[in-house]
């Protein structure tokens, strides 16, 4: 039985504001709530509206988490106090003079084209295999997020235009074209094997599990891990690695960064630019392997 958590009135009001007025995604809302609960537990009986700049600095200093997590705590607190200022509950944001922790930028992991070929080379012997093949082909060929993949419904697939409509972050829609090979395996799954998995049940979602319900993130992670093991890929792979692989391979093959930005659904080009760093790293790595490098 889960322990019920009683939140401070101001925190509860702020969370309701995020959920119903700001309309944050479920994941973002949950992360804000989780962070505010952790901060409240740290200060115990002390009300968050009474915290000073020194209190917050002390919390961040004692927080046994990485810089990225500390930065998120600070972002949540700043947003909370700005809300309280707008509501005329407090006059000053105690986070104003606190600088964001420096976050070490890490290049995203990606697969080589050869590794992707191994991953996609699934033996097709069962209806489930055709579903898995269609999911992987779609992920790699479009670069969509796992949440976007699992939320696809039959209405999102336009077979005549050979495209899918994706609902991305911030409820922003984008249309993504599909390749011939992706269409082949998606249609094969939908036309010949999906009903076998559904049995006599009904579902609007394209990708469903053996119970006929929408495929879960946990279910897909389990499938991906099993396929990696059978393919002989020893890297730690997540659906996001396929997204990074999609963008990196496009860039390496001459695609424009703006096109990749649109396909990935990035609001800012700066987010997409990290893939140009990956390409430079790859060029340097390949150059160092050249026989003339050591001469």
C-alpha positions as CSV (number, residue, x, y, z in Angstrom):
1,X,0.0,0.0,0.0
2,X,1.4,3.4,-1.1
3,X,1.9,6.0,1.6
4,X,-0.3,9.0,1.1
5,X,1.7,12.2,0.8
6,X,0.1,15.4,2.2
7,X,1.6,18.4,0.3
8,X,1.7,22.0,1.5
9,X,-1.2,24.1,0.2
10,X,1.1,26.3,-1.9
11,X,2.9,23.4,-3.5
12,X,-0.5,21.7,-4.3
13,X,-1.7,25.0,-5.8
14,X,1.5,25.3,-7.9
15,X,1.2,21.7,-9.1
16,X,-2.4,22.2,-10.1
17,X,-1.3,25.3,-12.0
18,X,1.3,23.3,-13.9
19,X,-1.2,20.5,-14.7
20,X,-4.3,22.5,-15.6
21,X,-3.0,25.9,-16.8
22,X,0.5,25.2,-18.1
23,X,-0.7,21.7,-19.2
24,X,2.7,20.1,-18.7
25,X,3.2,16.6,-19.9
26,X,2.6,13.8,-17.4
27,X,6.3,13.1,-17.2
28,X,7.3,16.7,-16.6
29,X,4.6,17.2,-14.0
30,X,5.7,14.0,-12.2
31,X,9.3,15.2,-12.1
32,X,8.3,18.6,-10.6
33,X,6.1,16.9,-8.0
34,X,8.9,14.5,-7.1
35,X,11.5,17.2,-6.7
36,X,9.2,19.4,-4.6
37,X,8.4,16.4,-2.3
38,X,12.2,15.7,-1.9
39,X,12.9,19.4,-1.1
40,X,10.0,19.5,1.4
41,X,11.3,16.3,3.1
42,X,14.7,17.8,3.4
43,X,13.4,20.9,5.2
44,X,10.8,18.8,7.1
45,X,8.5,21.1,8.9
46,X,9.9,24.3,7.4
47,X,7.4,25.8,4.9
48,X,9.1,26.4,1.5
49,X,7.8,29.9,1.2
50,X,10.0,30.8,4.2
51,X,13.2,29.6,2.7
52,X,16.1,32.0,2.1
53,X,18.8,32.0,-0.5
54,X,21.2,30.5,2.0
55,X,18.8,27.7,2.8
56,X,18.5,26.7,-0.9
57,X,22.3,26.9,-1.4
58,X,22.7,24.6,1.6
59,X,20.2,22.1,0.1
60,X,22.0,22.1,-3.2
61,X,25.4,21.7,-1.6
62,X,24.3,18.8,0.6
63,X,22.3,17.2,-2.3
64,X,24.1,13.9,-3.1
65,X,23.1,14.0,-6.8
66,X,24.8,15.0,-10.0
67,X,24.9,18.5,-11.5
68,X,22.0,17.8,-13.9
69,X,19.7,16.8,-11.0
70,X,20.8,19.8,-8.9
71,X,20.1,22.1,-11.9
72,X,16.6,20.6,-12.2
73,X,15.9,21.2,-8.5
74,X,16.9,24.8,-9.0
75,X,14.7,25.1,-12.1
76,X,11.7,23.7,-10.2
77,X,12.3,26.0,-7.2
78,X,12.7,29.1,-9.4
79,X,9.4,28.3,-11.2
80,X,7.7,27.7,-7.9
81,X,8.8,31.0,-6.4
82,X,7.9,32.9,-9.6
83,X,4.4,31.4,-9.4
84,X,4.2,32.6,-5.7
85,X,5.3,36.1,-6.8
86,X,2.6,36.2,-9.5
87,X,0.1,35.2,-6.9
88,X,1.3,38.0,-4.7
89,X,2.2,35.5,-1.9
90,X,5.9,36.5,-1.8
91,X,7.8,39.5,-3.2
92,X,11.3,38.1,-3.9
93,X,12.5,34.9,-5.5
94,X,15.2,33.5,-3.2
95,X,16.8,31.7,-6.2
96,X,17.5,34.8,-8.3
97,X,21.2,35.1,-7.4
98,X,21.9,31.4,-7.5
99,X,23.7,30.3,-10.6
100,X,22.9,27.0,-12.4
101,X,25.4,24.2,-11.7
102,X,27.7,23.6,-14.6
103,X,26.5,20.5,-16.5
104,X,29.0,18.4,-18.3
105,X,27.8,18.0,-21.9
106,X,28.0,14.4,-23.0
107,X,27.7,13.3,-26.6
108,X,24.8,11.0,-27.0
109,X,25.4,7.3,-27.7
110,X,24.6,6.0,-31.1
111,X,25.0,2.8,-33.1
112,X,27.0,2.3,-36.3
113,X,25.2,1.6,-39.5
114,X,26.5,-2.0,-39.3
115,X,25.1,-2.4,-35.7
116,X,21.7,-1.0,-36.8
117,X,21.7,-3.6,-39.6
118,X,22.3,-6.3,-37.1
119,X,19.6,-5.0,-34.8
120,X,17.0,-4.8,-37.6
121,X,17.9,-8.3,-38.9
122,X,15.2,-10.1,-36.8
123,X,14.2,-13.6,-37.7
124,X,10.5,-13.4,-38.7
125,X,8.8,-16.6,-37.4
126,X,5.9,-15.3,-35.3
127,X,3.4,-12.4,-35.4
128,X,5.2,-10.8,-32.5
129,X,8.4,-10.7,-34.5
130,X,6.6,-8.8,-37.3
131,X,5.4,-6.3,-34.7
132,X,8.9,-5.9,-33.2
133,X,10.4,-5.5,-36.7
134,X,7.9,-2.8,-37.6
135,X,8.5,-0.9,-34.3
136,X,12.3,-0.9,-34.7
137,X,12.1,0.0,-38.4
138,X,9.8,2.9,-37.6
139,X,12.0,4.1,-34.7
140,X,15.2,4.1,-36.7
141,X,13.7,5.4,-39.9
142,X,11.9,8.4,-38.3
143,X,13.9,9.2,-35.1
144,X,10.7,9.6,-33.1
145,X,10.7,9.3,-29.3
146,X,9.5,6.0,-27.7
147,X,6.5,7.8,-26.2
148,X,5.6,9.1,-29.7
149,X,5.9,5.6,-31.1
150,X,3.8,4.0,-28.5
151,X,1.1,6.7,-28.7
152,X,0.6,6.2,-32.5
153,X,-2.9,5.3,-33.4
154,X,-4.3,4.0,-36.7
155,X,-5.5,7.5,-37.4
156,X,-1.9,8.8,-37.2
157,X,-0.9,6.6,-40.2
158,X,-1.5,8.1,-43.6
159,X,-0.9,5.2,-46.0
160,X,-1.6,7.3,-49.1
161,X,0.8,10.1,-48.2
162,X,3.3,7.5,-46.8
163,X,3.6,9.4,-43.5
164,X,2.8,9.4,-39.9
165,X,1.5,12.3,-37.7
166,X,3.3,12.5,-34.4
167,X,2.3,14.4,-31.3
168,X,5.5,15.7,-29.8
169,X,6.5,17.7,-26.8
170,X,4.3,20.7,-25.9
171,X,1.5,19.0,-27.9
172,X,3.2,20.0,-31.2
173,X,2.3,17.9,-34.2
174,X,4.7,17.1,-37.0
175,X,4.3,15.0,-40.1
176,X,7.2,12.5,-40.9
177,X,7.6,10.8,-44.2
178,X,8.2,7.0,-44.3
179,X,10.7,5.1,-46.3
180,X,9.7,2.3,-48.7
181,X,11.2,-0.4,-46.4
182,X,9.5,1.1,-43.3
183,X,6.1,1.1,-45.1
184,X,6.7,-2.5,-46.2
185,X,7.1,-3.9,-42.7
186,X,4.5,-1.6,-41.1
187,X,1.9,-2.7,-43.7
188,X,2.9,-6.3,-43.3
189,X,2.4,-6.1,-39.5
190,X,-0.9,-4.1,-39.8
191,X,-2.5,-6.2,-42.6
192,X,-1.5,-9.7,-41.6
193,X,-0.3,-10.0,-38.0
194,X,-1.8,-7.3,-35.8
195,X,-5.3,-8.9,-35.7
196,X,-3.7,-12.2,-34.6
197,X,-2.1,-10.4,-31.6
198,X,-5.4,-8.5,-30.9
199,X,-7.4,-11.7,-31.1
200,X,-11.0,-10.5,-30.7
201,X,-10.2,-7.3,-28.8
202,X,-10.3,-3.7,-30.0
203,X,-7.6,-1.0,-29.9
204,X,-6.8,2.2,-31.8
205,X,-3.1,1.9,-30.9
206,X,-0.9,0.6,-33.7
207,X,1.5,-1.3,-31.4
208,X,-0.1,-3.6,-28.9
209,X,1.1,-6.2,-26.5
210,X,0.0,-9.9,-26.2
211,X,-3.0,-8.8,-24.1
212,X,-4.3,-6.5,-26.8
213,X,-3.5,-3.4,-24.8
214,X,-1.2,-0.5,-25.8
215,X,2.5,-1.5,-25.7
216,X,4.2,-0.1,-22.5
217,X,7.6,1.6,-22.3
218,X,8.8,-1.2,-20.0
219,X,7.5,-3.8,-22.4
220,X,9.4,-2.3,-25.3
221,X,12.6,-1.9,-23.2
222,X,12.4,-5.6,-22.4
223,X,11.9,-6.5,-26.1
224,X,14.8,-4.3,-27.2
225,X,17.2,-5.8,-24.6
226,X,16.3,-9.3,-25.8
227,X,16.8,-8.4,-29.5
228,X,20.2,-6.8,-28.7
229,X,21.4,-9.9,-26.9
230,X,20.3,-12.1,-29.9
231,X,22.0,-9.7,-32.3
232,X,25.3,-9.8,-30.5
233,X,25.2,-6.1,-29.6
234,X,26.9,-5.6,-26.3
235,X,26.3,-1.8,-26.0
236,X,23.7,-0.4,-23.5
237,X,20.9,0.5,-25.9
238,X,17.7,2.4,-25.3
239,X,15.1,3.7,-27.8
240,X,16.8,7.1,-27.5
241,X,20.0,5.5,-28.9
242,X,18.1,4.7,-32.1
243,X,16.9,8.3,-32.2
244,X,20.5,9.5,-31.9
245,X,21.6,7.0,-34.5
246,X,18.9,8.2,-37.0
247,X,20.1,11.8,-36.6
248,X,23.8,11.0,-36.7
249,X,23.5,8.8,-39.8
250,X,21.4,11.4,-41.6
251,X,24.0,14.1,-40.9
252,X,26.9,11.8,-41.9
253,X,25.1,11.2,-45.2
254,X,24.8,14.9,-46.0
255,X,21.3,15.9,-44.6
256,X,20.8,19.5,-43.6
257,X,20.8,20.2,-39.9
258,X,17.5,22.2,-40.2
259,X,15.8,19.2,-41.8
260,X,17.0,16.9,-39.0
261,X,15.7,19.5,-36.5
262,X,12.2,19.4,-38.1
263,X,12.2,15.6,-38.2
264,X,13.2,15.2,-34.5
265,X,10.8,17.9,-33.3
266,X,13.5,20.0,-31.7
267,X,12.3,23.5,-30.8
268,X,15.8,25.0,-30.9
269,X,18.5,24.3,-33.5
270,X,21.1,24.3,-30.7
271,X,19.6,21.0,-29.5
272,X,20.2,19.5,-32.9
273,X,23.7,20.9,-33.3
274,X,25.1,18.3,-30.9
275,X,24.9,15.8,-33.7
276,X,27.4,17.9,-35.7
277,X,29.8,17.3,-32.8
278,X,29.3,13.6,-33.0
279,X,30.2,13.7,-36.7
280,X,33.4,15.7,-36.0
281,X,34.3,13.1,-33.3
282,X,33.8,10.3,-35.8
283,X,35.9,12.1,-38.4
284,X,38.8,12.5,-35.9
285,X,38.4,8.9,-34.7
286,X,38.5,7.6,-38.3
287,X,41.5,9.8,-39.2
288,X,43.5,8.5,-36.2
289,X,43.0,4.9,-37.6
290,X,44.5,5.9,-40.9
291,X,48.0,4.5,-41.5
292,X,49.5,7.9,-42.3
293,X,48.4,9.3,-38.9
294,X,51.1,7.5,-37.0
295,X,53.9,8.4,-39.5
